[in-house]
Amino acid sequence: MKLTELFTQPDPDFGQAMTALLETFHHSDDSQAPYQRGSFTHQLDQSAMPDTGMSTQDYLARLATLVPGASHLTSPHYMGHMTAPLPAFTAELSRLLVMLNQNPMKMESSRLLSFLEREVLAKLHRLIYRGEDDFYGAQMHAKDAALGVMTSGGTIANVTALWLARNRACGDNLFSLFEQGYRGAVILGSRLMHYSFDKGMDLLGLGARSVWRLDTDEHNRLCLAALEKALVQCKEQKLKVLALVGVAGSTDFGSIDPLPELAAIARREQIHFHVDAAWGGPTLFSPRYQSLLDGIDQADTVTLDGHKQLLVPLGTGMLLCRQPDLMMTVKREAPYAIRASSFDQGRFTLEGTRPANALYLDAAFQLLGRQGYARLIDANYDRARRMAELIDASPAFELMSAPVMNLLSYRCIPPHLQGKVLDAAANDAINAFNVALQKAQRAEGHSFVSRTQRAVSRYGEQPLTLLRAVLLNPLIEEHHIRALLDDQLRLGRLVADQLFGQGSSSGERTV
Ligand SMILES: *Cc1c(COP(=O)(O)O)cnc(C)c1O
């Protein structure tokens, strides 16, 4: 084959083979794929590159052995991942987007798609901040304005927010803080803040100790008394507070910090107020649940993740800015490409070259509409409430937090400890039991929830192993939930026998 042929006509067999691979994959589940590398047929241990290229037929044979080893994320039996199930139109749309291969870092390499990004960002800005037509008319396509930036995910959006907050406080020169009389700088938020904030402060040269993780209340919300105390400490120790972070949908519990109160405190203290709504932002689509996010419109910056509840492919995040000129504090240019007087989005983004994933959002907005999203959100949040009822009704389970959004944390109680008062030793045993149970369920592969480790106020400071269910797939029905919990009861009896000895395992058989 001539090499140039690779760039001209696609091989129709290759396309059909891809469709067939996906079909087969979607009809299998994790029970057919091992988890440890050593158990796969492919060891993936070849460090030498082939000298000559193989035929597409041979490559298809290789693909056919790789794909079955991927994680199955679309099954309604898997409720542990935050990865979005994708609407079917995404497959063909992604073909278009990938082959257009536009780079919205600069106008020259994306043209109209640069403006599509701005339109998509304006729609989300409006969802959060509810500005007037005039405002969007003036700002949406203004050269020295940015209603936000696209990022590859929530992490980079949060890091960008810290970058903006730092530059607002002291430009790009940390030492000017010392000239202002400060001895250092911190950010304040709850203990449930995402770990991307630690990465961000590390990159800003401030280190992980500059992330103050404050206590939460019994509903896993940032405790206001702890915040006021921290503010006093910062003043005493001459520490500049770069940002106050409110979490709108914590990764573990889906809990939402008291945003209106945080906004008022941030205003009073003149601190940058950032809301991490990577998970929870799309709640705003739902007339029934949107009041959960009251106060988010007072945030200076808001992180959203497209690849979570907005149901678009991985690699799609956003940072929205209330004030369209805030982004100017991080503006950069490069003589070869990113010109100061251009519309180049690369002036503001932490990333350089990146895909025009705004097209996925555009398609979803146009095809689902606000109402489509609202119905999906409502159904998911209702499902989480139903699952919480089933958990609460069984002595074999302990619900660890009432559902706020569509994340649930709970744990299984081994039969011999059900109905007992649980002291620290019992909790240690229950932790070991839940770790083993979650691994056994993952290994079996029929159903899945993830696990985390957190203290909950009911048991003081002791870290507890929690099972974590994510109700994101619109195809999940009550029978899937019951089957998942029944799997846990069944595996729980086996695990209890192993950990605590024979006879410890009599108990419920179904929920
Ligand atoms: C997922 C998530 C993030 C990180 O987003 P990535 O897209 O994984 O980088 C940050 N904060 C919260 C609350 C999240 O749920």
The ligand as an SDF file (V2000), in Angstrom:
LIG
                    3D

 15 15  0  0  0  0  0  0  0  0999 V2000
  -15.0230   15.6850   38.5280 C   0  0  0  0  0  0  0  0  0  0  0  0
  -14.8030   16.8080   39.4300 C   0  0  0  0  0  0  0  0  0  0  0  0
  -13.6530   17.6000   39.3170 C   0  0  0  0  0  0  0  0  0  0  0  0
  -12.5210   17.2750   38.3660 C   0  0  0  0  0  0  0  0  0  0  0  0
  -12.9220   17.2430   37.0720 O   0  0  0  0  0  0  0  0  0  0  0  0
  -12.0980   16.4180   35.9480 P   0  0  0  0  0  0  0  0  0  0  0  0
  -12.9890   16.6360   34.7720 O   0  0  0  0  0  0  0  0  0  0  0  0
  -12.0430   14.9990   36.4300 O   0  0  0  0  0  0  0  0  0  0  0  0
  -10.7750   17.0330   35.8060 O   0  0  0  0  0  0  0  0  0  0  0  0
  -13.5320   18.6780   40.1670 C   0  0  0  0  0  0  0  0  0  0  0  0
  -14.4720   18.9680   41.0670 N   0  0  0  0  0  0  0  0  0  0  0  0
  -15.5900   18.2150   41.2160 C   0  0  0  0  0  0  0  0  0  0  0  0
  -16.6120   18.6040   42.2320 C   0  0  0  0  0  0  0  0  0  0  0  0
  -15.8050   17.1080   40.3910 C   0  0  0  0  0  0  0  0  0  0  0  0
  -16.9020   16.3550   40.5350 O   0  0  0  0  0  0  0  0  0  0  0  0
  1  2  1  0
  2  3  1  0
  2 14  2  0
  3  4  1  0
  3 10  2  0
  4  5  1  0
  5  6  1  0
  6  7  2  0
  6  8  1  0
  6  9  1  0
 10 11  1  0
 11 12  2  0
 12 13  1  0
 12 14  1  0
 14 15  1  0
M  END
$$$$
